[in-house]
Amino acid sequence: MIAQVIVDIAHSEVDKIFDYKTGDTEYQIGSRVEVPFGYQKIEGFIIGFKEKSDFPESKIKEIIRCLDDFPALTLECLTLAQFLKDTYHVPFALALRQFIPAELRGGRVKEKTLSFVTLTEGISPIEMVASLRKGSTAQANLIGYLSKEGKTSLTVLNEKFGSAVKSLKEKGFVTVTQEKAGRIPYKELDAFSKDVKLSKEQQDAIESFKNTQKTVTLLYGVTGSGKTEVYLRLINSTLKEGKTAIMLVPEIALTPQMLRQLRARFGDSVSILHSGLSKGERYDEWLRLKTGEAKIAIGARSAIFAPLENLGLIIIDEEHDGSYEAETAPRYKTLEVAKKRAELSGSKIIIGSATPSIESYDKALSGEYNLAKMSTRINGKDLPEFIVADMRGELRRGNESVFSADLKDALKECVEKDSQAIIFFNRRGYSQQVICRDCGFVAKCQNCDVTLNYHRDTGVLKCHYCGSAYKMLSACPECGSVNLSYSGAGTQKIVAELRKLFPNEEILRMDNDTTSNKEGHFKILKQFAERKARFLVGTQMVAKGHDFPSVTLVGILDADMSLYFSDYRSAERTFQLITQVAGRSGRADKKGKVILQTYNPDNLILSQAINYDYEGFFKNERAIRRATGFPPYALVLRVMIESNEDGEAMNALKEVYGEIKEIYDKNRDNFLFFNKMRSPVKKINGKYRYQALMRICGDYQKIKDQIYEKSLSKKTAKVLIYVEENPSNLY
């Protein structure tokens, strides 16, 4: 028998099936194996078998060994991996890697075991003690302890009785056994459960999902309308049918909160998958899903590849969020992968949001998706009241603080009434830029074409693209002046300003700097939920999904900042962000308030967000996209070229552009736009960046495949080339 193997090398030159003899060993499709490859041994995946190879038998090598006691990949996983390879034009090995923990490759992690000690059967404890030498008190006490307590951890016994365990083992009086011990993430997470009576809208949404024949249901529900309870009920129904479920959330920060609720309802049937876990935890959680011990997978986008069989339900919460689009190869879109997985497994998908993406709501209105609406909060309360603070007027009145008078008053009221507040500001650091007032020098990253941000707590200048840190400047490196200016503000500066106003109040900060360590998100949110702090200052991490009953105030600083990004999604992102962060206020019995600070209070997008007018926003935005030829009415395609050498990147761009130009000349009616240029951020992490940008309409699948093929063929050892479809960021 010949095994067809994909070797675990993600390179186009070896992106093919290799034949190996199986010998006398029986292997299964989906198994990870070690095989000889050239002059080395390498891991691979068996994707099929055949009776005979097309190559001479003398040239076919034999599989060395199987790496696991079970097939790591199911047939469904293999088919889905083929879909990833074909759709996103990546090597098969790279597609297959999505389905297993990275630590499993190379044997970097194994099952954790613990040692336990018991008295050997067949000998009475009295006889054991009688046979000991005089003075063997520790050994005698250990025998008595085990006789009373039974099986005990070796670690515990070593602490209590020292070398007595080893001595008794040598005498044959005790037996040491190994037992599997799972590494459980978020062990300290308190699970809570409460009886919830469904509202009519929630019940209608559940029935709508169950009764539709359509694969995808869009659950469009305002913040606080009870979407989570709908998800939990649908998971419960799925488990009762003997099937499994995947629950996706956009941010790692949201997984502990959702995990708490899932564990309360479904106990050990829940497994969590995300990059914030330790290597051992990731492996153990994956294995629990693989073996069927766990039936529900929760996590960020990569959990869509959870090794569940008999899948019945896929949930994508906050479906509009850009984090569902992978920014490294394979650059998959989670909903596209979910649809394919649903097709293969016969499962159904529910996607939920208070601010659905333009594409999703358009498909719901056209009938491609089933649409379920929930337009009221479950507590019957109104949505939070918006107060707009015109920062132009604040400046005219001499207020140069980051806080408007309205926000200061609201924060004071928050303290007086013993409630909590969230301050949203989507910039990290203390200030945005360090500028020399004499010569105009701006501190920039040496590796990236971006300005550095000052981080006061560590006293460094930091690049938010590559993470490089630099010493704070004492003088301008260009002219020597010490007249340095700190332009703009960041979350650290907001915290500093708050501390001046409220020196006796605890303040938490939540951004990439404070959540970089393991469980950083969880610890901050836990402290805030336990009311150990009055104020929470954060970036968009604080905007999504969190439910804090004591929060009655949300302050949104520089609300219109994201409107001015050179991105066709800037209006949509601004509307979504304002609506989402506003929804954190007034979720319990107390009325919520939102102070929105802006330099452009008359902007239509802000007006629609303030009035919770998603329908009006959608109609306006859809009309603009249709008229100008942007998604969902066209495909934005970007071919990115990156290299450590500027000249190499530029030459590659010319070659790629020439290849695509031939496609363009033959299909001009399908191209709304086509050009080549430097990327807006010219350099990131030492790599120079160029792009070919195009918008394509009509039946563009064949054109798109040709662009992939022509572009990727120009990759070299010095030049990285990749293609992005409707990229979430155009920097």
PASE-708909 format. One record per residue (C-alpha): residue number from 1; x, y, z. Coordinates in steps of 0.1 Angstrom, whole numbers, plus 2048, in hexadecimal, padded with zeros to 3 digits. Example, Ala and Ser with C-alpha at 12.3 -4.5 7.8 and 13.67 -1.06 7.14 Angstrom:
2
{1 {87B 7D3 84E}}
{2 {889 7F5 847}}
END
This chain:
731
{1 {800 800 800}}
{2 {80C 823 7F7}}
{3 {804 840 80E}}
{4 {800 863 7FF}}
{5 {811 87C 815}}
{6 {813 8A2 817}}
{7 {834 8AA 828}}
{8 {833 8C6 842}}
{9 {846 8E0 82E}}
{10 {832 8FF 824}}
{11 {845 906 804}}
{12 {837 906 7E0}}
{13 {854 8F1 7D3}}
{14 {84A 8D3 7E8}}
{15 {824 8DA 7E7}}
{16 {81C 8B8 7D9}}
{17 {812 895 7E4}}
{18 {82F 87D 7EB}}
{19 {82B 857 7EA}}
{20 {838 842 807}}
{21 {837 81C 80E}}
{22 {823 813 82D}}
{23 {836 7F2 834}}
{24 {825 7DB 84C}}
{25 {815 7F7 860}}
{26 {7F1 801 85C}}
{27 {7ED 827 85A}}
{28 {7CD 83C 858}}
{29 {7C4 85A 842}}
{30 {7CB 87A 856}}
{31 {7E8 86B 86A}}
{32 {807 87F 871}}
{33 {826 86B 867}}
{34 {84C 86F 867}}
{35 {85A 868 845}}
{36 {87D 869 834}}
{37 {880 888 81E}}
{38 {8A0 88D 80C}}
{39 {8BB 88A 826}}
{40 {8A5 892 843}}
{41 {887 885 856}}
{42 {868 89B 856}}
{43 {844 89B 861}}
{44 {827 896 848}}
{45 {802 88F 845}}
{46 {7F2 871 834}}
{47 {7D6 87D 81E}}
{48 {7CF 85D 80B}}
{49 {7DA 83A 800}}
{50 {7DE 828 7DE}}
{51 {7E8 806 7D4}}
{52 {805 80F 7BD}}
{53 {81C 82D 7B7}}
{54 {824 83C 796}}
{55 {849 83C 7A0}}
{56 {861 81F 7A0}}
{57 {85E 80B 7C0}}
{58 {883 80E 7C7}}
{59 {880 834 7CA}}
{60 {863 833 7E3}}
{61 {86D 836 807}}
{62 {85A 828 825}}
{63 {848 83B 841}}
{64 {85E 83B 860}}
{65 {842 83D 87A}}
{66 {820 84B 884}}
{67 {823 869 89B}}
{68 {802 865 8AE}}
{69 {7EC 84A 8BB}}
{70 {7CF 859 8A7}}
{71 {7CA 86A 885}}
{72 {7CF 88F 88C}}
{73 {7B9 899 86F}}
{74 {796 88D 864}}
{75 {78B 88A 840}}
{76 {777 8AA 845}}
{77 {797 8BC 850}}
{78 {7A9 8B0 832}}
{79 {78E 8BC 81B}}
{80 {78C 8DE 82C}}
{81 {7B2 8E1 829}}
{82 {7AF 8DB 804}}
{83 {796 8F7 803}}
{84 {7AF 90E 815}}
{85 {7CA 905 7FD}}
{86 {7B4 90B 7DE}}
{87 {7A3 92A 7EB}}
{88 {7C0 93D 7FB}}
{89 {7DB 92E 7E4}}
{90 {7F2 921 800}}
{91 {807 901 802}}
{92 {7F3 8E2 80E}}
{93 {80A 8DE 82C}}
{94 {802 901 838}}
{95 {7DD 8FA 835}}
{96 {7E0 8DA 848}}
{97 {7F2 8EB 865}}
{98 {7D3 8FF 86D}}
{99 {7C3 8E0 87B}}
{100 {7DD 8D5 895}}
{101 {7EE 8E8 8B2}}
{102 {80F 8F6 8A7}}
{103 {81F 8E5 8C5}}
{104 {815 8C3 8B8}}
{105 {82C 8C8 89B}}
{106 {850 8BE 8A4}}
{107 {843 8AD 8C4}}
{108 {847 8CD 8D8}}
{109 {82B 8C3 8F0}}
{110 {81E 8A3 8FD}}
{111 {802 898 914}}
{112 {808 8A2 938}}
{113 {809 886 951}}
{114 {80B 886 977}}
{115 {819 86A 98E}}
{116 {803 85A 9A8}}
{117 {80D 842 9C4}}
{118 {7F9 825 9D3}}
{119 {802 809 9EB}}
{120 {80A 7E9 9D9}}
{121 {7EE 7D0 9DA}}
{122 {7F4 7AE 9EB}}
{123 {808 7BA A08}}
{124 {7F6 7C8 A27}}
{125 {802 7EA A35}}
{126 {808 7D8 A57}}
{127 {821 7C0 A46}}
{128 {832 7DD A34}}
{129 {838 7F1 A54}}
{130 {843 7D1 A66}}
{131 {85E 7CB A4C}}
{132 {86D 7ED A4F}}
{133 {88D 7F4 A61}}
{134 {88C 806 A82}}
{135 {88C 82C A7E}}
{136 {87B 82B A5C}}
{137 {861 843 A69}}
{138 {85A 856 A49}}
{139 {855 835 A36}}
{140 {83D 828 A50}}
{141 {82A 849 A51}}
{142 {827 848 A2B}}
{143 {818 825 A2B}}
{144 {7FF 831 A45}}
{145 {7F7 84F A31}}
{146 {7F1 83B A10}}
{147 {7DD 821 A23}}
{148 {7C5 83D A2F}}
{149 {7C5 854 A11}}
{150 {7CA 83C 9F4}}
{151 {7D8 848 9D2}}
{152 {7EC 868 9D7}}
{153 {800 87F 9C1}}
{154 {826 877 9C1}}
{155 {82D 89D 9C4}}
{156 {818 89F 9E4}}
{157 {829 881 9F3}}
{158 {84C 88C 9EB}}
{159 {844 8AD 9FD}}
{160 {837 89B A1C}}
{161 {84E 87D A1E}}
{162 {86D 884 A09}}
{163 {881 866 9FD}}
{164 {86A 84D A0F}}
{165 {856 849 9EF}}
{166 {875 83E 9DC}}
{167 {87F 826 9F8}}
{168 {85D 815 9F9}}
{169 {85C 812 9D3}}
{170 {87D 800 9D4}}
{171 {86F 7E8 9ED}}
{172 {850 7E2 9D7}}
{173 {838 7F0 9F1}}
{174 {82B 80D 9DB}}
{175 {822 80F 9B7}}
{176 {826 82F 9A2}}
{177 {80F 834 984}}
{178 {80B 84F 96A}}
{179 {7EA 860 963}}
{180 {7E0 879 948}}
{181 {7DB 89C 957}}
{182 {7CB 8B6 941}}
{183 {7D7 8DA 941}}
{184 {7B8 8EE 947}}
{185 {7B8 913 93B}}
{186 {7A7 92D 951}}
{187 {7A2 914 96E}}
{188 {79A 931 985}}
{189 {77E 93D 96F}}
{190 {75E 93D 984}}
{191 {742 92D 970}}
{192 {720 93C 977}}
{193 {6FD 932 96B}}
{194 {6DD 944 96D}}
{195 {6BA 93C 962}}
{196 {6B1 951 944}}
{197 {68E 955 936}}
{198 {690 95B 911}}
{199 {680 97A 903}}
{200 {668 976 8E5}}
{201 {683 984 8CE}}
{202 {69D 96B 8DB}}
{203 {684 94E 8D7}}
{204 {67B 95A 8B4}}
{205 {6A0 95C 8AA}}
{206 {6A5 938 8B6}}
{207 {687 92B 8A3}}
{208 {692 93E 884}}
{209 {6B4 92E 885}}
{210 {6A6 90B 88B}}
{211 {68B 90E 86F}}
{212 {6A0 91D 853}}
{213 {6AF 907 838}}
{214 {6CA 921 832}}
{215 {6ED 919 83E}}
{216 {6F4 93C 84D}}
{217 {6DE 950 864}}
{218 {6E7 974 86D}}
{219 {6DC 97D 890}}
{220 {6D9 9A3 88F}}
{221 {6D3 9AE 8B3}}
{222 {6DA 9CE 8C5}}
{223 {6F4 9CE 8E1}}
{224 {6E5 9BE 900}}
{225 {6C9 9AD 8ED}}
{226 {6D4 98A 8F9}}
{227 {6E7 97B 8DB}}
{228 {6FD 966 8F3}}
{229 {6DF 954 902}}
{230 {6D3 94C 8DF}}
{231 {6F5 93D 8D7}}
{232 {6F4 928 8F8}}
{233 {6D1 91A 8F1}}
{234 {6DB 910 8CD}}
{235 {6FB 8FF 8DA}}
{236 {6E5 8EC 8F3}}
{237 {6CE 8E1 8D7}}
{238 {6EC 8D6 8C2}}
{239 {6FB 8C1 8DE}}
{240 {6D9 8B0 8E4}}
{241 {6DA 8A5 8C0}}
{242 {6FB 894 8C7}}
{243 {70F 8AE 8B3}}
{244 {72B 8C6 8BB}}
{245 {72F 8EC 8B9}}
{246 {748 908 8B2}}
{247 {745 92A 8C3}}
{248 {75B 946 8B5}}
{249 {761 968 8C5}}
{250 {776 983 8B5}}
{251 {78E 98B 8D1}}
{252 {7A1 975 8EA}}
{253 {795 98E 904}}
{254 {772 981 8FF}}
{255 {779 95C 903}}
{256 {77B 95A 929}}
{257 {759 96B 92D}}
{258 {749 954 913}}
{259 {75B 936 921}}
{260 {74D 93D 944}}
{261 {72A 93C 937}}
{262 {730 91D 922}}
{263 {740 90A 93E}}
{264 {722 913 955}}
{265 {70A 903 93C}}
{266 {71F 8E7 92D}}
{267 {73B 8E0 946}}
{268 {759 8CC 939}}
{269 {749 8C9 916}}
{270 {759 8EB 90E}}
{271 {77C 8EF 901}}
{272 {78E 910 8FA}}
{273 {7A6 916 8DD}}
{274 {7BA 936 8D8}}
{275 {7DE 942 8D5}}
{276 {7DF 950 8F9}}
{277 {7E0 92E 909}}
{278 {800 91C 913}}
{279 {80E 902 8FB}}
{280 {802 8E6 912}}
{281 {7E0 8F5 917}}
{282 {7DB 8F9 8F1}}
{283 {7E5 8D5 8EB}}
{284 {7CF 8C7 907}}
{285 {7B0 8DB 8FC}}
{286 {7B5 8D0 8D8}}
{287 {7B8 8AC 8E3}}
{288 {798 8AE 8F7}}
{289 {786 8B9 8D8}}
{290 {797 89F 8C2}}
{291 {78E 882 8D9}}
{292 {76A 88E 8DE}}
{293 {76E 895 903}}
{294 {764 8B9 8FB}}
{295 {747 8C1 8E4}}
{296 {749 8E7 8E2}}
{297 {767 8FB 8D5}}
{298 {769 920 8DE}}
{299 {784 938 8D2}}
{300 {78F 952 8BA}}
{301 {790 94D 894}}
{302 {7A8 92F 894}}
{303 {78E 91B 8A8}}
{304 {77B 916 887}}
{305 {795 8FA 881}}
{306 {78C 8E8 8A2}}
{307 {78F 8C2 89E}}
{308 {76A 8BB 8A5}}
{309 {757 8A0 893}}
{310 {731 89F 88D}}
{311 {730 8C5 88D}}
{312 {70D 8D4 88F}}
{313 {711 8F9 896}}
{314 {72A 915 890}}
{315 {725 937 8A2}}
{316 {738 956 897}}
{317 {732 972 8B1}}
{318 {739 996 8A7}}
{319 {73B 98A 883}}
{320 {744 9AD 876}}
{321 {765 9AD 888}}
{322 {785 9B0 873}}
{323 {797 997 888}}
{324 {785 97B 877}}
{325 {79B 981 859}}
{326 {7BE 971 85C}}
{327 {7DB 988 854}}
{328 {7F5 96D 84F}}
{329 {7F4 950 836}}
{330 {7DC 940 831}}
{331 {7C9 961 830}}
{332 {7A7 951 836}}
{333 {786 962 83E}}
{334 {776 94F 85B}}
{335 {753 950 84D}}
{336 {75E 942 82B}}
{337 {76F 925 83D}}
{338 {751 920 854}}
{339 {73A 91E 835}}
{340 {750 903 826}}
{341 {752 8F0 847}}
{342 {72C 8F2 84A}}
{343 {728 8E4 827}}
{344 {73F 8C7 82F}}
{345 {72F 8BF 851}}
{346 {70B 8C8 84A}}
{347 {70B 8E1 867}}
{348 {6FC 904 869}}
{349 {70B 926 870}}
{350 {6FE 943 885}}
{351 {711 964 882}}
{352 {707 980 89B}}
{353 {70D 9A5 89E}}
{354 {6FD 9C6 8A9}}
{355 {70F 9D5 88B}}
{356 {710 9BB 86F}}
{357 {729 9BF 853}}
{358 {71C 9D0 834}}
{359 {722 9AF 821}}
{360 {710 999 83A}}
{361 {6F1 9B0 83E}}
{362 {6EF 9B3 818}}
{363 {6EE 98D 815}}
{364 {6D4 98B 830}}
{365 {6BE 9A4 81E}}
{366 {6C2 993 7FD}}
{367 {6B8 972 80B}}
{368 {6D9 960 809}}
{369 {6DA 95F 830}}
{370 {6BD 95A 848}}
{371 {6B8 979 85C}}
{372 {6AD 97A 881}}
{373 {6A9 99C 893}}
{374 {6A9 9A6 8B7}}
{375 {6A3 9CB 8BB}}
{376 {69F 9D0 8E0}}
{377 {6B4 9CA 8FF}}
{378 {6AA 9AC 915}}
{379 {6A7 9C2 934}}
{380 {68E 9D8 922}}
{381 {6A5 9F6 927}}
{382 {6AB A10 90C}}
{383 {6CD A10 8FB}}
{384 {6E6 A28 90B}}
{385 {6E0 A4D 906}}
{386 {6FA A5F 8F1}}
{387 {709 A81 8F9}}
{388 {71F A90 8DE}}
{389 {73C AA6 8EA}}
{390 {749 ABE 8D0}}
{391 {76E AC0 8D7}}
{392 {771 ADF 8C1}}
{393 {75C AF2 8D9}}
{394 {770 AE3 8F6}}
{395 {790 AF1 8E8}}
{396 {780 B13 8E2}}
{397 {776 B13 907}}
{398 {79A B0C 911}}
{399 {796 AE7 91A}}
{400 {7B5 AD6 90D}}
{401 {7AF AB7 920}}
{402 {7A8 A95 90F}}
{403 {786 A96 922}}
{404 {769 AAC 919}}
{405 {756 ABE 934}}
{406 {739 AA6 92F}}
{407 {74F A88 933}}
{408 {75F A96 952}}
{409 {73D A9C 962}}
{410 {731 A7A 958}}
{411 {750 A69 967}}
{412 {74A A7C 988}}
{413 {726 A71 988}}
{414 {732 A4D 982}}
{415 {747 A4F 9A2}}
{416 {72B A5F 9B6}}
{417 {713 A44 9AC}}
{418 {72C A28 9B1}}
{419 {72A A1B 98E}}
{420 {745 A13 974}}
{421 {751 A23 953}}
{422 {763 A18 934}}
{423 {779 A31 921}}
{424 {77F A26 8FD}}
{425 {79D A34 8EA}}
{426 {7AC A21 8CE}}
{427 {7D0 A29 8D2}}
{428 {7EA A19 8E8}}
{429 {807 A2B 8F9}}
{430 {80A A4D 909}}
{431 {80C A63 8EB}}
{432 {809 A5D 8C6}}
{433 {829 A6F 8BA}}
{434 {849 A7F 8C7}}
{435 {851 A9D 8B2}}
{436 {86E AB6 8B3}}
{437 {85E AD9 8B4}}
{438 {87D AE9 8A5}}
{439 {885 AD5 886}}
{440 {865 AC0 883}}
{441 {876 A9E 888}}
{442 {85E A82 88F}}
{443 {86A A62 8A1}}
{444 {865 A44 88A}}
{445 {86B A1F 88C}}
{446 {88B A14 87B}}
{447 {87A 9F4 86F}}
{448 {858 A03 865}}
{449 {84D A23 853}}
{450 {838 A2D 871}}
{451 {83B A46 88E}}
{452 {845 A39 8B0}}
{453 {82D A3B 8CE}}
{454 {839 A46 8F0}}
{455 {831 A2D 90C}}
{456 {835 A3F 92D}}
{457 {833 A21 945}}
{458 {852 A11 935}}
{459 {862 A32 92A}}
{460 {867 A26 906}}
{461 {85D A2E 8E3}}
{462 {84B A10 8D3}}
{463 {841 A06 8B0}}
{464 {81D 9F8 8AF}}
{465 {824 9E5 88F}}
{466 {843 9D1 896}}
{467 {846 9D5 8BC}}
{468 {869 9E4 8BC}}
{469 {871 9FA 8DA}}
{470 {889 A18 8DB}}
{471 {897 A2E 8F7}}
{472 {884 A4E 8FD}}
{473 {894 A6C 8EC}}
{474 {8A4 A86 903}}
{475 {8AC A9C 8E5}}
{476 {8A4 A9D 8C0}}
{477 {8BD A87 8AC}}
{478 {8BB A9E 88E}}
{479 {8C1 AC1 89E}}
{480 {8C9 ABA 8C2}}
{481 {8AC ACE 8CF}}
{482 {89C AC3 8F0}}
{483 {87B AD4 8E6}}
{484 {868 AB4 8E1}}
{485 {842 AB3 8DD}}
{486 {82B A96 8E5}}
{487 {80F A96 8CC}}
{488 {7EE A84 8D0}}
{489 {7E4 A6C 8EC}}
{490 {7E3 A47 8F4}}
{491 {7D2 A31 90E}}
{492 {7EF A37 927}}
{493 {7E9 A5C 924}}
{494 {7C4 A58 929}}
{495 {7CB A44 949}}
{496 {7E3 A5F 955}}
{497 {7C8 A7A 94F}}
{498 {7AE A65 962}}
{499 {7C5 A61 97F}}
{500 {7C9 A87 982}}
{501 {7A3 A8A 984}}
{502 {79C A6C 99A}}
{503 {7BC A65 9AE}}
{504 {7A9 A4D 9C6}}
{505 {799 A37 9AC}}
{506 {7A7 A17 99D}}
{507 {7AD A18 977}}
{508 {7B3 9FA 960}}
{509 {7C2 9FD 93D}}
{510 {7BC 9E3 922}}
{511 {7D0 9E4 902}}
{512 {7EA 9CE 8F1}}
{513 {805 9D9 90A}}
{514 {7F1 9CF 929}}
{515 {7E4 9AE 91B}}
{516 {803 9A0 90B}}
{517 {80A 986 926}}
{518 {7F6 966 92B}}
{519 {7D2 96C 938}}
{520 {7D8 992 937}}
{521 {7B6 999 929}}
{522 {7A5 982 942}}
{523 {7B6 991 960}}
{524 {7AD 9B5 957}}
{525 {789 9AD 94E}}
{526 {785 998 96E}}
{527 {791 9B5 984}}
{528 {779 9CD 973}}
{529 {75C 9B5 975}}
{530 {763 9B1 99A}}
{531 {762 9D7 99E}}
{532 {786 9D9 9A9}}
{533 {789 9F8 992}}
{534 {773 A15 98A}}
{535 {77F A1C 967}}
{536 {78A A06 94A}}
{537 {79E A18 92F}}
{538 {7A4 A05 90F}}
{539 {7A7 A01 8EA}}
{540 {78E 9ED 8D4}}
{541 {793 9CF 8EC}}
{542 {77A 9DF 903}}
{543 {760 9E5 8E8}}
{544 {753 9C2 8E1}}
{545 {73C 9AB 8F4}}
{546 {745 9B2 918}}
{547 {729 9B3 931}}
{548 {72F 9C8 950}}
{549 {70F 9CF 963}}
{550 {71E 9ED 977}}
{551 {729 A00 958}}
{552 {712 A1D 952}}
{553 {72A A34 93F}}
{554 {73F A30 91F}}
{555 {755 A4C 913}}
{556 {760 A4B 8EF}}
{557 {77E A61 8E8}}
{558 {787 A6C 8C4}}
{559 {769 A59 8B7}}
{560 {76D A66 893}}
{561 {792 A5C 891}}
{562 {78C A3C 87D}}
{563 {777 A4F 864}}
{564 {796 A5D 853}}
{565 {7A9 A3D 84C}}
{566 {7AE A37 827}}
{567 {799 A18 827}}
{568 {777 A11 817}}
{569 {76C A01 838}}
{570 {774 A20 84E}}
{571 {750 A2B 850}}
{572 {744 A08 858}}
{573 {75F A03 872}}
{574 {757 A24 883}}
{575 {732 A1D 885}}
{576 {738 9FA 893}}
{577 {752 A05 8AC}}
{578 {73C A20 8BB}}
{579 {71D A0A 8BC}}
{580 {731 9ED 8CC}}
{581 {742 A01 8E7}}
{582 {723 A15 8EF}}
{583 {712 9F3 8F5}}
{584 {728 9ED 914}}
{585 {714 A07 927}}
{586 {6F3 A02 93A}}
{587 {6F0 9DC 935}}
{588 {6E0 9D6 957}}
{589 {6C6 9EA 96A}}
{590 {6D7 A0C 969}}
{591 {6D3 A23 94B}}
{592 {6F1 A26 935}}
{593 {702 A45 927}}
{594 {71C A4A 90C}}
{595 {731 A69 908}}
{596 {73E A6B 8E4}}
{597 {75A A84 8DE}}
{598 {760 A90 8BB}}
{599 {76E AAD 8A6}}
{600 {753 AA6 88B}}
{601 {731 AA3 89D}}
{602 {71E AA9 87C}}
{603 {72C A8A 86B}}
{604 {710 A74 85D}}
{605 {720 A53 869}}
{606 {723 A60 88D}}
{607 {6FF A6C 88B}}
{608 {6F3 A4A 880}}
{609 {708 A39 89B}}
{610 {6FA A50 8B6}}
{611 {6D7 A48 8AC}}
{612 {6DE A22 8A9}}
{613 {6D2 A25 885}}
{614 {6E3 A06 876}}
{615 {6C8 A03 85B}}
{616 {6CE A27 84F}}
{617 {6F4 A23 851}}
{618 {6F2 A02 83D}}
{619 {6DC A11 821}}
{620 {6F3 A2F 81D}}
{621 {713 A1B 81E}}
{622 {705 A00 806}}
{623 {6FC A1B 7ED}}
{624 {71F A2A 7EF}}
{625 {72F A08 7EB}}
{626 {719 9FF 7CD}}
{627 {720 A21 7BC}}
{628 {745 A20 7C1}}
{629 {74B 9FB 7BC}}
{630 {756 9EE 7DD}}
{631 {74D 9CD 7F0}}
{632 {735 9BD 7F0}}
{633 {730 9C9 7CC}}
{634 {755 9C4 7C1}}
{635 {774 9B2 7CD}}
{636 {791 9C5 7DB}}
{637 {7B1 9B2 7D3}}
{638 {7D3 9BD 7E0}}
{639 {7F4 9AC 7D6}}
{640 {80D 9B4 7F1}}
{641 {833 9B3 7EA}}
{642 {84B 9B5 808}}
{643 {871 9B3 809}}
{644 {88E 9BD 81F}}
{645 {89C 9CF 801}}
{646 {889 9EC 7F1}}
{647 {896 9E5 7CE}}
{648 {88D 9C0 7CF}}
{649 {869 9C9 7DA}}
{650 {866 9E4 7BF}}
{651 {872 9CD 7A4}}
{652 {85B 9B1 7AF}}
{653 {83E 9CA 7AE}}
{654 {846 9D3 78A}}
{655 {846 9AE 780}}
{656 {826 9A6 792}}
{657 {815 9C5 784}}
{658 {820 9BB 761}}
{659 {811 998 765}}
{660 {7F0 9A6 773}}
{661 {7EF 9C1 758}}
{662 {7EB 9A5 73E}}
{663 {7CD 998 751}}
{664 {7C0 9BB 754}}
{665 {7C3 9C1 72F}}
{666 {7AE 9A2 727}}
{667 {793 9AA 741}}
{668 {790 9D0 743}}
{669 {76B 9CF 748}}
{670 {76F 9BC 769}}
{671 {789 9D5 777}}
{672 {77C 9F4 789}}
{673 {79F 9FE 794}}
{674 {7C2 9F1 78F}}
{675 {7E3 A02 799}}
{676 {805 9FC 7AA}}
{677 {813 A10 7C6}}
{678 {826 A11 7E7}}
{679 {812 A05 804}}
{680 {804 A20 81B}}
{681 {81C A14 836}}
{682 {83C A10 821}}
{683 {84F 9FB 839}}
{684 {846 9E3 855}}
{685 {85E 9CD 869}}
{686 {87B 9D5 852}}
{687 {868 9CC 833}}
{688 {861 9E4 816}}
{689 {83D 9E1 80A}}
{690 {82D 9E7 7E8}}
{691 {80B 9DD 7DB}}
{692 {7F7 9D8 7BC}}
{693 {7D3 9E2 7C4}}
{694 {7B4 9DA 7B0}}
{695 {78E 9D8 7B2}}
{696 {77D 9BD 79D}}
{697 {758 9B9 796}}
{698 {742 9A0 784}}
{699 {74C 97B 781}}
{700 {76F 97F 78E}}
{701 {778 95C 79C}}
{702 {78D 952 77D}}
{703 {79E 974 77D}}
{704 {7A5 972 7A2}}
{705 {7B5 94F 79E}}
{706 {7CB 95C 782}}
{707 {7D7 97A 797}}
{708 {7E0 962 7B3}}
{709 {7F3 94B 79C}}
{710 {806 966 789}}
{711 {80E 97A 7A9}}
{712 {81A 95D 7BF}}
{713 {830 950 7A3}}
{714 {847 96E 7A8}}
{715 {84F 966 7CC}}
{716 {874 961 7D3}}
{717 {88A 95B 7F1}}
{718 {88E 981 7F5}}
{719 {86B 98C 7EC}}
{720 {84A 982 7FE}}
{721 {82B 985 7E9}}
{722 {807 97F 7F5}}
{723 {7E4 987 7EA}}
{724 {7C9 996 800}}
{725 {7A4 995 7F8}}
{726 {78F 9B2 806}}
{727 {7AA 9B8 820}}
{728 {79F 9C4 842}}
{729 {7BB 9DD 843}}
{730 {7CB 9F0 826}}
{731 {7E9 9FF 838}}
END
